[in-house]
Amino acid sequence: MAQSVVMEKAETVNRTAHKAPADFPSPLAMAYLGDAYYEVFVRRFLIDAGLVKVNELHRQAVRLVCANAQDQLLRWLEPQLDETEKDWVRRGRNANSGRCPASTDIATYRRATGFECLVGYWSLTLPERLECIRPYLEEMAGAADRKGEIHGR
């Protein structure tokens, strides 16, 4: 019984991964999904890393999920992406949301949207793929810890 459920899930993921881009939600909807999915991933990462104080968890999560941080993460990640993943980044980056927060420039914001679009794609097709960014987050958390930016560990 459990094996058939696992097989059904694997078949669903396989079918989803091979959908044409037009069969997915719009790039901005994918970015919306990716934004939420990445936020939860980062929060879980920080808790697993041993942060226990809520204020510090929030401060570090904001530092890791802001547009500038996502832009830097995407730059680190790009050499590891296949052509389909690069296409999702392009689709998200080129989508026009009609706004840009004052805290960043338009190029950074669009690259961050591309990253979020990619994460949205991963969340629907290969959720385990997000694990490839764990080494980057570990590096960033270690750098922050060495600078004394992480308290409450």
C-alpha positions in Angstrom: 0.0 0.0 0.0 2.7 2.5 1.0 4.8 1.6 -2.0 1.9 2.4 -4.4 1.5 5.8 -2.7 5.2 6.5 -3.2 5.0 5.3 -6.8 1.9 7.6 -7.5 3.8 10.6 -6.0 6.9 9.8 -8.2 4.7 9.6 -11.3 3.0 12.9 -10.5 6.4 14.6 -10.0 7.7 13.1 -13.2 4.7 14.3 -15.2 4.9 17.8 -13.6 8.6 18.1 -14.4 8.0 17.4 -18.1 5.1 20.0 -18.5 5.6 22.7 -21.0 6.2 26.2 -19.5 2.8 27.3 -20.7 1.2 24.5 -18.5 2.6 26.2 -15.3 1.3 29.3 -13.6 2.7 32.6 -14.8 6.3 33.5 -13.9 5.1 36.0 -11.3 2.8 33.4 -9.8 5.7 31.0 -9.7 7.8 33.7 -8.1 5.1 34.3 -5.5 5.1 30.5 -4.7 8.9 30.4 -4.7 9.1 33.4 -2.3 7.0 31.6 0.3 8.8 28.2 -0.3 12.2 29.7 0.1 11.3 31.7 3.2 10.1 28.5 4.9 13.3 26.7 3.8 15.5 29.4 5.2 13.6 29.5 8.5 13.9 25.7 8.8 17.7 26.0 8.0 18.2 28.6 10.8 16.3 26.6 13.4 18.3 23.5 12.4 21.5 25.5 12.7 20.6 26.1 16.4 19.2 29.6 16.5 16.6 29.8 19.2 15.8 33.4 19.9 12.9 34.6 17.8 14.3 38.1 17.2 17.5 36.6 15.9 15.7 34.1 13.8 13.7 36.9 12.2 16.8 39.1 11.7 18.8 36.4 10.0 15.9 35.2 7.9 15.3 38.7 6.6 19.1 39.0 5.8 19.0 35.8 3.8 15.7 36.3 1.9 16.1 39.9 0.8 16.4 40.7 -2.9 20.2 41.5 -2.5 20.8 38.1 -0.9 18.7 36.3 -3.5 20.7 38.0 -6.2 24.0 36.9 -4.7 22.7 33.3 -4.2 21.6 33.2 -7.8 25.0 34.3 -9.0 26.5 31.4 -6.9 23.9 29.0 -8.2 23.9 29.7 -11.9 26.8 27.5 -12.9 25.0 24.6 -11.4 21.7 25.1 -13.3 20.6 23.1 -16.3 19.0 24.8 -19.3 15.4 24.3 -18.1 16.2 25.9 -14.8 18.0 28.8 -16.5 14.9 29.3 -18.6 12.8 29.6 -15.5 15.2 32.2 -14.1 15.0 34.1 -17.4 11.2 34.0 -17.4 11.0 35.3 -13.8 13.6 37.9 -14.4 11.8 39.2 -17.5 8.4 39.3 -15.9 7.2 42.8 -15.3 5.7 43.1 -11.8 5.2 46.8 -12.2 6.9 47.7 -9.0 10.3 47.6 -7.3 10.9 48.2 -3.6 12.9 51.3 -2.6 15.4 49.1 -0.8 17.0 47.8 -4.0 17.6 48.6 -7.6 15.5 47.2 -10.5 18.2 44.8 -11.8 18.7 43.2 -8.4 15.0 43.0 -7.9 14.4 41.3 -11.3 17.2 38.8 -10.6 15.7 38.0 -7.2 12.3 37.5 -9.0 14.1 35.1 -11.3 15.5 33.2 -8.4 12.0 33.0 -6.8 10.5 31.8 -10.0 13.1 29.0 -10.1 12.3 28.0 -6.5 8.6 28.0 -7.4 9.4 25.7 -10.3 11.4 23.4 -8.0 8.6 23.4 -5.5 6.2 22.0 -8.1 8.6 19.6 -9.8 11.7 18.7 -7.7 11.4 20.0 -4.2 14.5 18.2 -3.1 16.5 20.3 -5.6 16.4 23.2 -3.2 18.9 21.3 -1.0 21.6 22.3 -3.5 21.6 25.8 -1.9 22.3 24.5 1.7 26.1 24.8 1.3 25.7 28.5 0.3 23.4 29.1 3.4 25.9 27.3 5.6 28.7 29.5 4.2 26.6 32.7 4.8 25.6 31.6 8.3 29.3 30.9 9.1 30.4 34.2 7.8 27.7 36.0 9.9 28.7 34.0 12.9 32.4 34.9 12.5 31.4 38.6 12.2 29.4 38.3 15.4 26.1 38.9 13.6 24.5 35.7 15.0 23.6 35.7 18.6 21.6 33.2 20.5 23.4 30.1 19.4 
